[in-house]
């Protein structure tokens, strides 16, 4: 997954965590939605919403909520704007981005060809029965 800021995605004043990979979702709800404009005003359609679990660089599993499933994309993206609105902070130095909650580092990304790629791996399967709150990251779980 890539980390991105609001300037990379333009829609009617909102941004989302987004992924084209339906198989990454641990919970999923199909939706009919308006399009989301990305890049050079390219319209992409949201076909679902749900949770995605990611095993971070340190082995801790984090669950991202309200991920939009947009099948016309090639990459998944985590919105720094959404994380910021829920009290997460980030710093960028030397080609590395670190996302913090308080003094704890919760995500690290490495810059590759202009994008920051999350150090971690998506956990596929293992459907969960969780409510989908309006937060960026829900739950921390050790492997």
MDTraj code that builds the backbone (N, CA, C; nanometers):
import mdtraj as md
import numpy as np

residues = "UNK UNK UNK UNK UNK UNK UNK UNK UNK UNK UNK UNK UNK UNK UNK UNK UNK UNK UNK UNK UNK UNK UNK UNK UNK UNK UNK UNK UNK UNK UNK UNK UNK UNK UNK UNK UNK UNK UNK UNK UNK UNK UNK UNK UNK UNK UNK UNK UNK UNK UNK UNK UNK UNK UNK UNK UNK UNK UNK UNK UNK UNK UNK UNK UNK UNK UNK UNK UNK UNK UNK UNK UNK UNK UNK UNK UNK UNK UNK UNK UNK UNK UNK UNK UNK UNK UNK UNK UNK UNK UNK UNK UNK UNK UNK UNK UNK UNK UNK UNK UNK UNK UNK UNK UNK UNK UNK UNK UNK UNK UNK UNK UNK UNK UNK UNK UNK UNK UNK UNK UNK UNK UNK UNK UNK UNK UNK UNK UNK UNK UNK UNK UNK UNK UNK UNK UNK UNK UNK UNK UNK UNK UNK".split()
xyz = np.array([
    [0.0835, -0.1176, 0.0000],
    [0.0000, 0.0000, 0.0000],
    [0.0876, 0.1232, 0.0000],
    [0.0397, 0.2279, -0.0644],
    [0.1103, 0.3553, -0.0675],
    [0.0449, 0.4498, 0.0324],
    [0.1232, 0.5423, 0.0821],
    [0.0720, 0.6484, 0.1682],
    [0.0601, 0.7735, 0.0824],
    [-0.0511, 0.8468, 0.0941],
    [-0.0678, 0.9653, 0.0112],
    [-0.1340, 1.0770, 0.0891],
    [-0.1149, 1.1992, 0.0392],
    [-0.1770, 1.3145, 0.1034],
    [-0.2961, 1.3601, 0.0202],
    [-0.3739, 1.4516, 0.0750],
    [-0.4979, 1.4946, 0.0108],
    [-0.4732, 1.5551, -0.1270],
    [-0.3595, 1.6185, -0.1488],
    [-0.3352, 1.6814, -0.2787],
    [-0.3232, 1.5787, -0.3917],
    [-0.2987, 1.4516, -0.3584],
    [-0.2858, 1.3483, -0.4606],
    [-0.4206, 1.2972, -0.5100],
    [-0.5245, 1.3175, -0.4327],
    [-0.6580, 1.2718, -0.4700],
    [-0.7528, 1.3891, -0.4554],
    [-0.8268, 1.4214, -0.5616],
    [-0.9203, 1.5333, -0.5517],
    [-1.0624, 1.4816, -0.5700],
    [-1.1433, 1.4996, -0.4682],
    [-1.2852, 1.4681, -0.4779],
    [-1.3565, 1.5787, -0.4028],
    [-1.4862, 1.5722, -0.3942],
    [-1.5590, 1.6807, -0.3300],
    [-1.5238, 1.6886, -0.1819],
    [-1.4081, 1.7433, -0.1534],
    [-1.3549, 1.7718, -0.0194],
    [-1.3380, 1.6500, 0.0709],
    [-1.3267, 1.5302, 0.0152],
    [-1.3012, 1.4156, 0.1020],
    [-1.2012, 1.3212, 0.0369],
    [-1.1266, 1.2510, 0.1222],
    [-1.0350, 1.1488, 0.0744],
    [-1.0611, 1.0217, 0.1529],
    [-1.0113, 0.9109, 0.1026],
    [-1.0367, 0.7816, 0.1637],
    [-0.9123, 0.6951, 0.1560],
    [-0.9107, 0.5903, 0.2374],
    [-0.8185, 0.4801, 0.2140],
    [-0.8817, 0.4021, 0.0983],
    [-0.8013, 0.3604, -0.0004],
    [-0.8583, 0.2944, -0.1172],
    [-0.7748, 0.1734, -0.1601],
    [-0.8429, 0.0718, -0.2164],
    [-0.7750, -0.0478, -0.2651],
    [-0.8542, -0.1111, -0.3792],
    [-0.7834, -0.1599, -0.4822],
    [-0.8517, -0.2317, -0.5893],
    [-0.8708, -0.3802, -0.5585],
    [-0.8086, -0.4295, -0.4519],
    [-0.8019, -0.5731, -0.4240],
    [-0.9163, -0.6186, -0.3335],
    [-1.0219, -0.6711, -0.3883],
    [-1.1366, -0.7215, -0.3114],
    [-1.0935, -0.8328, -0.2165],
    [-0.9965, -0.9152, -0.2557],
    [-0.9539, -1.0282, -0.1733],
    [-0.8794, -0.9848, -0.0470],
    [-0.8400, -0.8589, -0.0356],
    [-0.7723, -0.8101, 0.0848],
    [-0.8696, -0.7767, 0.1977],
    [-0.9973, -0.7613, 0.1685],
    [-1.0947, -0.7162, 0.2684],
    [-1.1338, -0.8298, 0.3621],
    [-1.1334, -0.8007, 0.4928],
    [-1.1795, -0.9001, 0.5902],
    [-1.3284, -0.8839, 0.6180],
    [-1.3809, -0.7646, 0.5996],
    [-1.5256, -0.7419, 0.5960],
    [-1.5522, -0.6584, 0.4718],
    [-1.6706, -0.6723, 0.4162],
    [-1.6980, -0.6049, 0.2891],
    [-1.8468, -0.5810, 0.2751],
    [-1.8804, -0.4624, 0.2264],
    [-2.0185, -0.4289, 0.1942],
    [-2.0196, -0.3671, 0.0547],
    [-2.0938, -0.4277, -0.0368],
    [-2.1064, -0.3708, -0.1715],
    [-2.1867, -0.2424, -0.1633],
    [-2.1447, -0.1427, -0.2398],
    [-2.2170, -0.0154, -0.2410],
    [-2.2259, 0.0368, -0.3832],
    [-2.3258, 0.1183, -0.4074],
    [-2.3362, 0.1948, -0.5311],
    [-2.3015, 0.3371, -0.4942],
    [-2.2036, 0.3930, -0.5621],
    [-2.1532, 0.5222, -0.5198],
    [-2.1215, 0.6102, -0.6385],
    [-2.1112, 0.7379, -0.6092],
    [-2.0611, 0.8308, -0.7092],
    [-1.9147, 0.8009, -0.7346],
    [-1.8596, 0.8663, -0.8320],
    [-1.7191, 0.8445, -0.8634],
    [-1.6301, 0.9298, -0.7739],
    [-1.5069, 0.8870, -0.7632],
    [-1.4024, 0.9599, -0.6927],
    [-1.3053, 1.0067, -0.7995],
    [-1.2713, 1.1353, -0.7988],
    [-1.1781, 1.1877, -0.8977],
    [-1.0364, 1.1762, -0.8449],
    [-0.9486, 1.1183, -0.9254],
    [-0.8086, 1.1056, -0.8855],
    [-0.7197, 1.1632, -0.9947],
    [-0.5951, 1.1906, -0.9575],
    [-0.4960, 1.2363, -1.0544],
    [-0.5445, 1.3515, -1.1388],
    [-0.5469, 1.3328, -1.2681],
    [-0.5893, 1.4358, -1.3628],
    [-0.7395, 1.4291, -1.3867],
    [-0.8166, 1.4330, -1.2774],
    [-0.9628, 1.4276, -1.2820],
    [-1.0155, 1.3029, -1.3512],
    [-0.9516, 1.1897, -1.3248],
    [-0.9964, 1.0612, -1.3760],
    [-1.1008, 1.0061, -1.2790],
    [-1.2186, 0.9707, -1.3301],
    [-1.3263, 0.9203, -1.2452],
    [-1.3090, 0.7710, -1.2193],
    [-1.3122, 0.7331, -1.0923],
    [-1.3075, 0.5926, -1.0512],
    [-1.4308, 0.5654, -0.9663],
    [-1.4902, 0.4480, -0.9811],
    [-1.6136, 0.4170, -0.9112],
    [-1.5884, 0.3278, -0.7905],
    [-1.6479, 0.3648, -0.6788],
    [-1.6366, 0.2890, -0.5544],
    [-1.7419, 0.1790, -0.5582],
    [-1.6979, 0.0523, -0.5447],
    [-1.7914, -0.0597, -0.5533],
    [-1.8143, -0.1279, -0.4191],
    [-1.7335, -0.0941, -0.3177],
    [-1.7502, -0.1556, -0.1868],
    [-1.6706, -0.0824, -0.0807],
    [-1.6947, -0.1224, 0.0442],
    [-1.6269, -0.0619, 0.1583],
    [-1.6072, -0.1697, 0.2641],
    [-1.4973, -0.1618, 0.3372],
    [-1.4747, -0.2618, 0.4416],
    [-1.3457, -0.2411, 0.5173],
    [-1.3015, -0.3488, 0.5821],
    [-1.1807, -0.3491, 0.6646],
    [-1.0693, -0.4256, 0.5952],
    [-0.9451, -0.3789, 0.6142],
    [-0.8268, -0.4484, 0.5643],
    [-0.7268, -0.4578, 0.6785],
    [-0.6721, -0.5780, 0.7003],
    [-0.5709, -0.5984, 0.8045],
    [-0.4326, -0.5991, 0.7417],
    [-0.3400, -0.5300, 0.8091],
    [-0.2033, -0.5201, 0.7594],
    [-0.1070, -0.5572, 0.8711],
    [-0.0170, -0.6497, 0.8412],
    [0.0897, -0.6841, 0.9350],
    [0.2033, -0.5863, 0.9100],
    [0.2334, -0.5031, 1.0104],
    [0.3317, -0.3973, 0.9958],
    [0.4739, -0.4512, 1.0056],
    [0.5684, -0.3637, 0.9804],
    [0.7117, -0.3962, 0.9823],
    [0.7554, -0.4616, 1.1124],
    [0.6867, -0.4313, 1.2227],
    [0.7247, -0.4821, 1.3549],
    [0.6440, -0.6045, 1.3973],
    [0.5609, -0.6590, 1.3069],
    [0.4822, -0.7776, 1.3368],
    [0.3454, -0.7502, 1.3961],
    [0.3171, -0.6248, 1.4299],
    [0.1865, -0.5895, 1.4853],
    [0.0856, -0.5779, 1.3712],
    [-0.0339, -0.6323, 1.3929],
    [-0.1398, -0.6257, 1.2928],
    [-0.2280, -0.5053, 1.3228],
    [-0.2481, -0.4228, 1.2222],
    [-0.3356, -0.3066, 1.2338],
    [-0.4519, -0.3270, 1.1370],
    [-0.5674, -0.2776, 1.1753],
    [-0.6858, -0.2887, 1.0913],
    [-0.7261, -0.1505, 1.0439],
    [-0.7262, -0.1310, 0.9136],
    [-0.7726, -0.0050, 0.8557],
    [-0.9207, -0.0181, 0.8246],
    [-0.9961, 0.0824, 0.8641],
    [-1.1408, 0.0788, 0.8421],
    [-1.1811, 0.1725, 0.7292],
    [-1.3019, 0.1517, 0.6813],
    [-1.3603, 0.2357, 0.5765],
    [-1.2743, 0.2438, 0.4511],
    [-1.2107, 0.1322, 0.4163],
    [-1.1341, 0.1259, 0.2919],
    [-1.2337, 0.1172, 0.1768],
    [-1.2171, 0.2028, 0.0774],
    [-1.3034, 0.1991, -0.0403],
    [-1.2428, 0.1046, -0.1439],
    [-1.3251, 0.0171, -0.1997],
    [-1.2819, -0.0746, -0.3052],
    [-1.3086, -0.0083, -0.4401],
    [-1.1992, 0.0258, -0.5088],
    [-1.2068, 0.0896, -0.6401],
    [-1.1274, 0.0016, -0.7356],
    [-1.1967, -0.0789, -0.8136],
    [-1.1296, -0.1831, -0.8920],
    [-1.0500, -0.1294, -1.0102],
    [-1.0717, -0.0056, -1.0498],
    [-0.9998, 0.0484, -1.1658],
    [-0.8608, 0.1021, -1.1314],
    [-0.8194, 0.0926, -1.0064],
    [-0.6860, 0.1381, -0.9664],
    [-0.5849, 0.0252, -0.9777],
    [-0.4576, 0.0619, -0.9783],
    [-0.3505, -0.0374, -0.9800],
    [-0.2857, -0.0557, -0.8438],
    [-0.3012, 0.0420, -0.7547],
    [-0.2375, 0.0378, -0.6234],
    [-0.3398, 0.0677, -0.5152],
    [-0.3059, 0.0291, -0.3929],
    [-0.3849, 0.0652, -0.2757],
    [-0.3197, 0.1864, -0.2106],
    [-0.4013, 0.2711, -0.1483],
    [-0.3509, 0.3934, -0.0876],
    [-0.4089, 0.4137, 0.0514],
    [-0.3235, 0.4596, 0.1431],
    [-0.3653, 0.4978, 0.2779],
    [-0.3619, 0.6496, 0.2836],
    [-0.4718, 0.7118, 0.3225],
    [-0.4827, 0.8569, 0.3262],
    [-0.4191, 0.9142, 0.4524],
    [-0.3158, 0.9962, 0.4347],
    [-0.2565, 1.0647, 0.5492],
    [-0.3534, 1.1682, 0.6050],
    [-0.4372, 1.2256, 0.5195],
    [-0.5381, 1.3209, 0.5653],
    [-0.6377, 1.2571, 0.6610],
    [-0.6825, 1.1360, 0.6296],
    [-0.7735, 1.0636, 0.7189],
    [-0.7035, 1.0328, 0.8504],
    [-0.5799, 0.9835, 0.8431],
    [-0.5060, 0.9534, 0.9660],
    [-0.4889, 1.0789, 1.0504],
    [-0.4574, 1.1916, 0.9865],
    [-0.4422, 1.3188, 1.0570],
    [-0.5713, 1.3583, 1.1287],
    [-0.6849, 1.3371, 1.0636],
    [-0.8125, 1.3763, 1.1244],
    [-0.8471, 1.2924, 1.2471],
    [-0.7786, 1.1799, 1.2665],
    [-0.7998, 1.0967, 1.3846],
    [-0.6826, 1.1017, 1.4814],
    [-0.6038, 1.2085, 1.4718],
    [-0.5004, 1.2322, 1.5709],
    [-0.3655, 1.1698, 1.5439],
    [-0.3473, 1.1118, 1.4270],
    [-0.2166, 1.0580, 1.3906],
    [-0.1320, 1.1717, 1.3338],
    [-0.0023, 1.1626, 1.3530],
    [0.0907, 1.2608, 1.2988],
    [0.1908, 1.1869, 1.2122],
    [0.2585, 1.2600, 1.1258],
    [0.3616, 1.1951, 1.0452],
    [0.4775, 1.2900, 1.0210],
    [0.5933, 1.2302, 0.9973],
    [0.7126, 1.3072, 0.9622],
    [0.7814, 1.2371, 0.8458],
    [0.8456, 1.3178, 0.7625],
    [0.9145, 1.2650, 0.6454],
    [1.0577, 1.3167, 0.6466],
    [1.1536, 1.2256, 0.6477],
    [1.2951, 1.2618, 0.6386],
    [1.3714, 1.1505, 0.5689],
    [1.4632, 1.1909, 0.4826],
    [1.5526, 1.0947, 0.4191],
    [1.4843, 0.9837, 0.3422],
    [1.3713, 1.0131, 0.2793],
    [1.3023, 0.9109, 0.2014],
    [1.2225, 0.8115, 0.2837],
    [1.2004, 0.8435, 0.4119],
    [1.1226, 0.7561, 0.5000],
    [1.0118, 0.8385, 0.5650],
    [0.8899, 0.7854, 0.5643],
    [0.7788, 0.8489, 0.6334],
    [0.7429, 0.7638, 0.7540],
    [0.7216, 0.8304, 0.8666],
    [0.6809, 0.7626, 0.9896],
    [0.5480, 0.8215, 1.0351],
    [0.4512, 0.7348, 1.0642],
    [0.3211, 0.7764, 1.1147],
    [0.3177, 0.7425, 1.2629],
    [0.2780, 0.8408, 1.3450],
    [0.2787, 0.8281, 1.4908],
    [0.1385, 0.8417, 1.5480],
    [0.1159, 0.7739, 1.6588],
    [0.0014, 0.7997, 1.7464],
    [0.0647, 0.8266, 1.8815],
    [0.0618, 0.9526, 1.9245],
    [0.1372, 0.9908, 2.0432],
    [0.2849, 0.9774, 2.0126],
    [0.3567, 0.9065, 2.0985],
    [0.5005, 0.8875, 2.0753],
    [0.5319, 0.7542, 2.0067],
    [0.4298, 0.6744, 1.9780],
    [0.4514, 0.5425, 1.9166],
    [0.4467, 0.5498, 1.7644],
    [0.5443, 0.4876, 1.6996],
    [0.5433, 0.4755, 1.5534],
    [0.4482, 0.3618, 1.5182],
    [0.3472, 0.3906, 1.4347],
    [0.2501, 0.2873, 1.3980],
    [0.2646, 0.2409, 1.2534],
    [0.3281, 0.3216, 1.1694],
    [0.3520, 0.2843, 1.0298],
    [0.4827, 0.3465, 0.9839],
    [0.5503, 0.2765, 0.8944],
    [0.6692, 0.3303, 0.8295],
    [0.6565, 0.3023, 0.6804],
    [0.6912, 0.4017, 0.6004],
    [0.6916, 0.3850, 0.4559],
    [0.8236, 0.4309, 0.3982],
    [0.8628, 0.3712, 0.2869],
    [0.9880, 0.4053, 0.2197],
    [0.9556, 0.4641, 0.0826],
    [1.0248, 0.5728, 0.0479],
    [1.0003, 0.6400, -0.0794],
    [1.0648, 0.5631, -0.1944],
    [0.9805, 0.5289, -0.2926],
    [1.0260, 0.4603, -0.4132],
    [0.9593, 0.5293, -0.5318],
    [1.0401, 0.5877, -0.6185],
    [0.9901, 0.6567, -0.7375],
    [0.8779, 0.7547, -0.7054],
    [0.8966, 0.8342, -0.6007],
    [0.8035, 0.9413, -0.5677],
    [0.6859, 0.9040, -0.4794],
    [0.6641, 0.7754, -0.4523],
    [0.5557, 0.7320, -0.3640],
    [0.6146, 0.6673, -0.2401],
    [0.5457, 0.6812, -0.1270],
    [0.5885, 0.6159, -0.0034],
    [0.5143, 0.4836, 0.0098],
    [0.5889, 0.3749, 0.0072],
    [0.5311, 0.2416, 0.0174],
    [0.5410, 0.1922, 0.1608],
    [0.4293, 0.1455, 0.2126],
    [0.4206, 0.0961, 0.3492],
    [0.5076, -0.0273, 0.3671],
    [0.5834, -0.0304, 0.4766],
    [0.6610, -0.1495, 0.5108],
    [0.5693, -0.2419, 0.5897],
    [0.5243, -0.3457, 0.5272],
    [0.4306, -0.4391, 0.5882],
    [0.3665, -0.5219, 0.4792],
    [0.2756, -0.6087, 0.5192],
    [0.2077, -0.6932, 0.4210],
    [0.0611, -0.7062, 0.4563],
    [-0.0210, -0.7112, 0.3535],
    [-0.1645, -0.7255, 0.3726],
    [-0.1961, -0.8686, 0.4112],
    [-0.2825, -0.8842, 0.5096],
    [-0.3260, -1.0171, 0.5526],
    [-0.4534, -1.0501, 0.4766],
    [-0.4504, -1.1583, 0.4022],
    [-0.5641, -1.1962, 0.3187],
    [-0.6476, -1.3009, 0.3909],
    [-0.7802, -1.2832, 0.3831],
    [-0.8722, -1.3798, 0.4430],
    [-0.8993, -1.3518, 0.5887],
    [-0.9556, -1.4514, 0.6564],
    [-0.9873, -1.4374, 0.7983],
    [-1.0975, -1.3370, 0.8230],
    [-1.2132, -1.3583, 0.7632],
    [-1.3237, -1.2643, 0.7774],
    [-1.3529, -1.2358, 0.9232],
    [-1.3744, -1.1094, 0.9510],
    [-1.4008, -1.0647, 1.0878],
    [-1.5410, -1.0077, 1.0958],
    [-1.6010, -1.0162, 1.2125],
    [-1.7325, -0.9559, 1.2317],
    [-1.7157, -0.8353, 1.3228],
    [-1.6769, -0.7246, 1.2629],
    [-1.6526, -0.6012, 1.3367],
    [-1.7418, -0.4920, 1.2823],
    [-1.7848, -0.4000, 1.3699],
    [-1.8527, -0.2811, 1.3222],
    [-1.7494, -0.1941, 1.2524],
    [-1.7919, -0.1205, 1.1525],
    [-1.6995, -0.0343, 1.0804],
    [-1.7143, 0.1073, 1.1344],
    [-1.6244, 0.1472, 1.2245],
    [-1.6315, 0.2834, 1.2772],
    [-1.5738, 0.3821, 1.1767],
    [-1.5882, 0.5090, 1.2047],
    [-1.5378, 0.6116, 1.1145],
    [-1.3970, 0.6538, 1.1518],
    [-1.3101, 0.5601, 1.1810],
    [-1.1729, 0.5945, 1.2163],
    [-1.0771, 0.5444, 1.1106],
    [-0.9544, 0.5907, 1.1192],
    [-0.8535, 0.5487, 1.0239],
    [-0.7992, 0.4121, 1.0567],
    [-0.7543, 0.3922, 1.1793],
    [-0.6987, 0.2633, 1.2208],
    [-0.7789, 0.2169, 1.3407],
    [-0.8239, 0.0929, 1.3391],
    [-0.8929, 0.0412, 1.4566],
    [-0.8208, -0.0819, 1.5046],
    [-0.8024, -0.0904, 1.6314],
    [-0.7476, -0.2108, 1.6916],
    [-0.6008, -0.2351, 1.6639],
    [-0.5308, -0.2789, 1.7626],
    [-0.3933, -0.3224, 1.7506],
    [-0.3889, -0.4647, 1.8003],
    [-0.3121, -0.5466, 1.7347],
    [-0.3125, -0.6877, 1.7689],
    [-0.1735, -0.7431, 1.7434],
    [-0.1153, -0.8115, 1.8406],
    [0.0157, -0.8731, 1.8213],
    [-0.0016, -1.0086, 1.7553],
    [0.0898, -1.0434, 1.6661],
    [0.0877, -1.1743, 1.6006],
    [0.1544, -1.2751, 1.6904],
])
top = md.Topology()
chain = top.add_chain()
for i, resn in enumerate(residues, 1):
    res = top.add_residue(resn, chain, resSeq=i)
    for name in ("N", "CA", "C"):
        top.add_atom(name, md.element.get_by_symbol(name[0]), res)
traj = md.Trajectory(xyz[None], top)
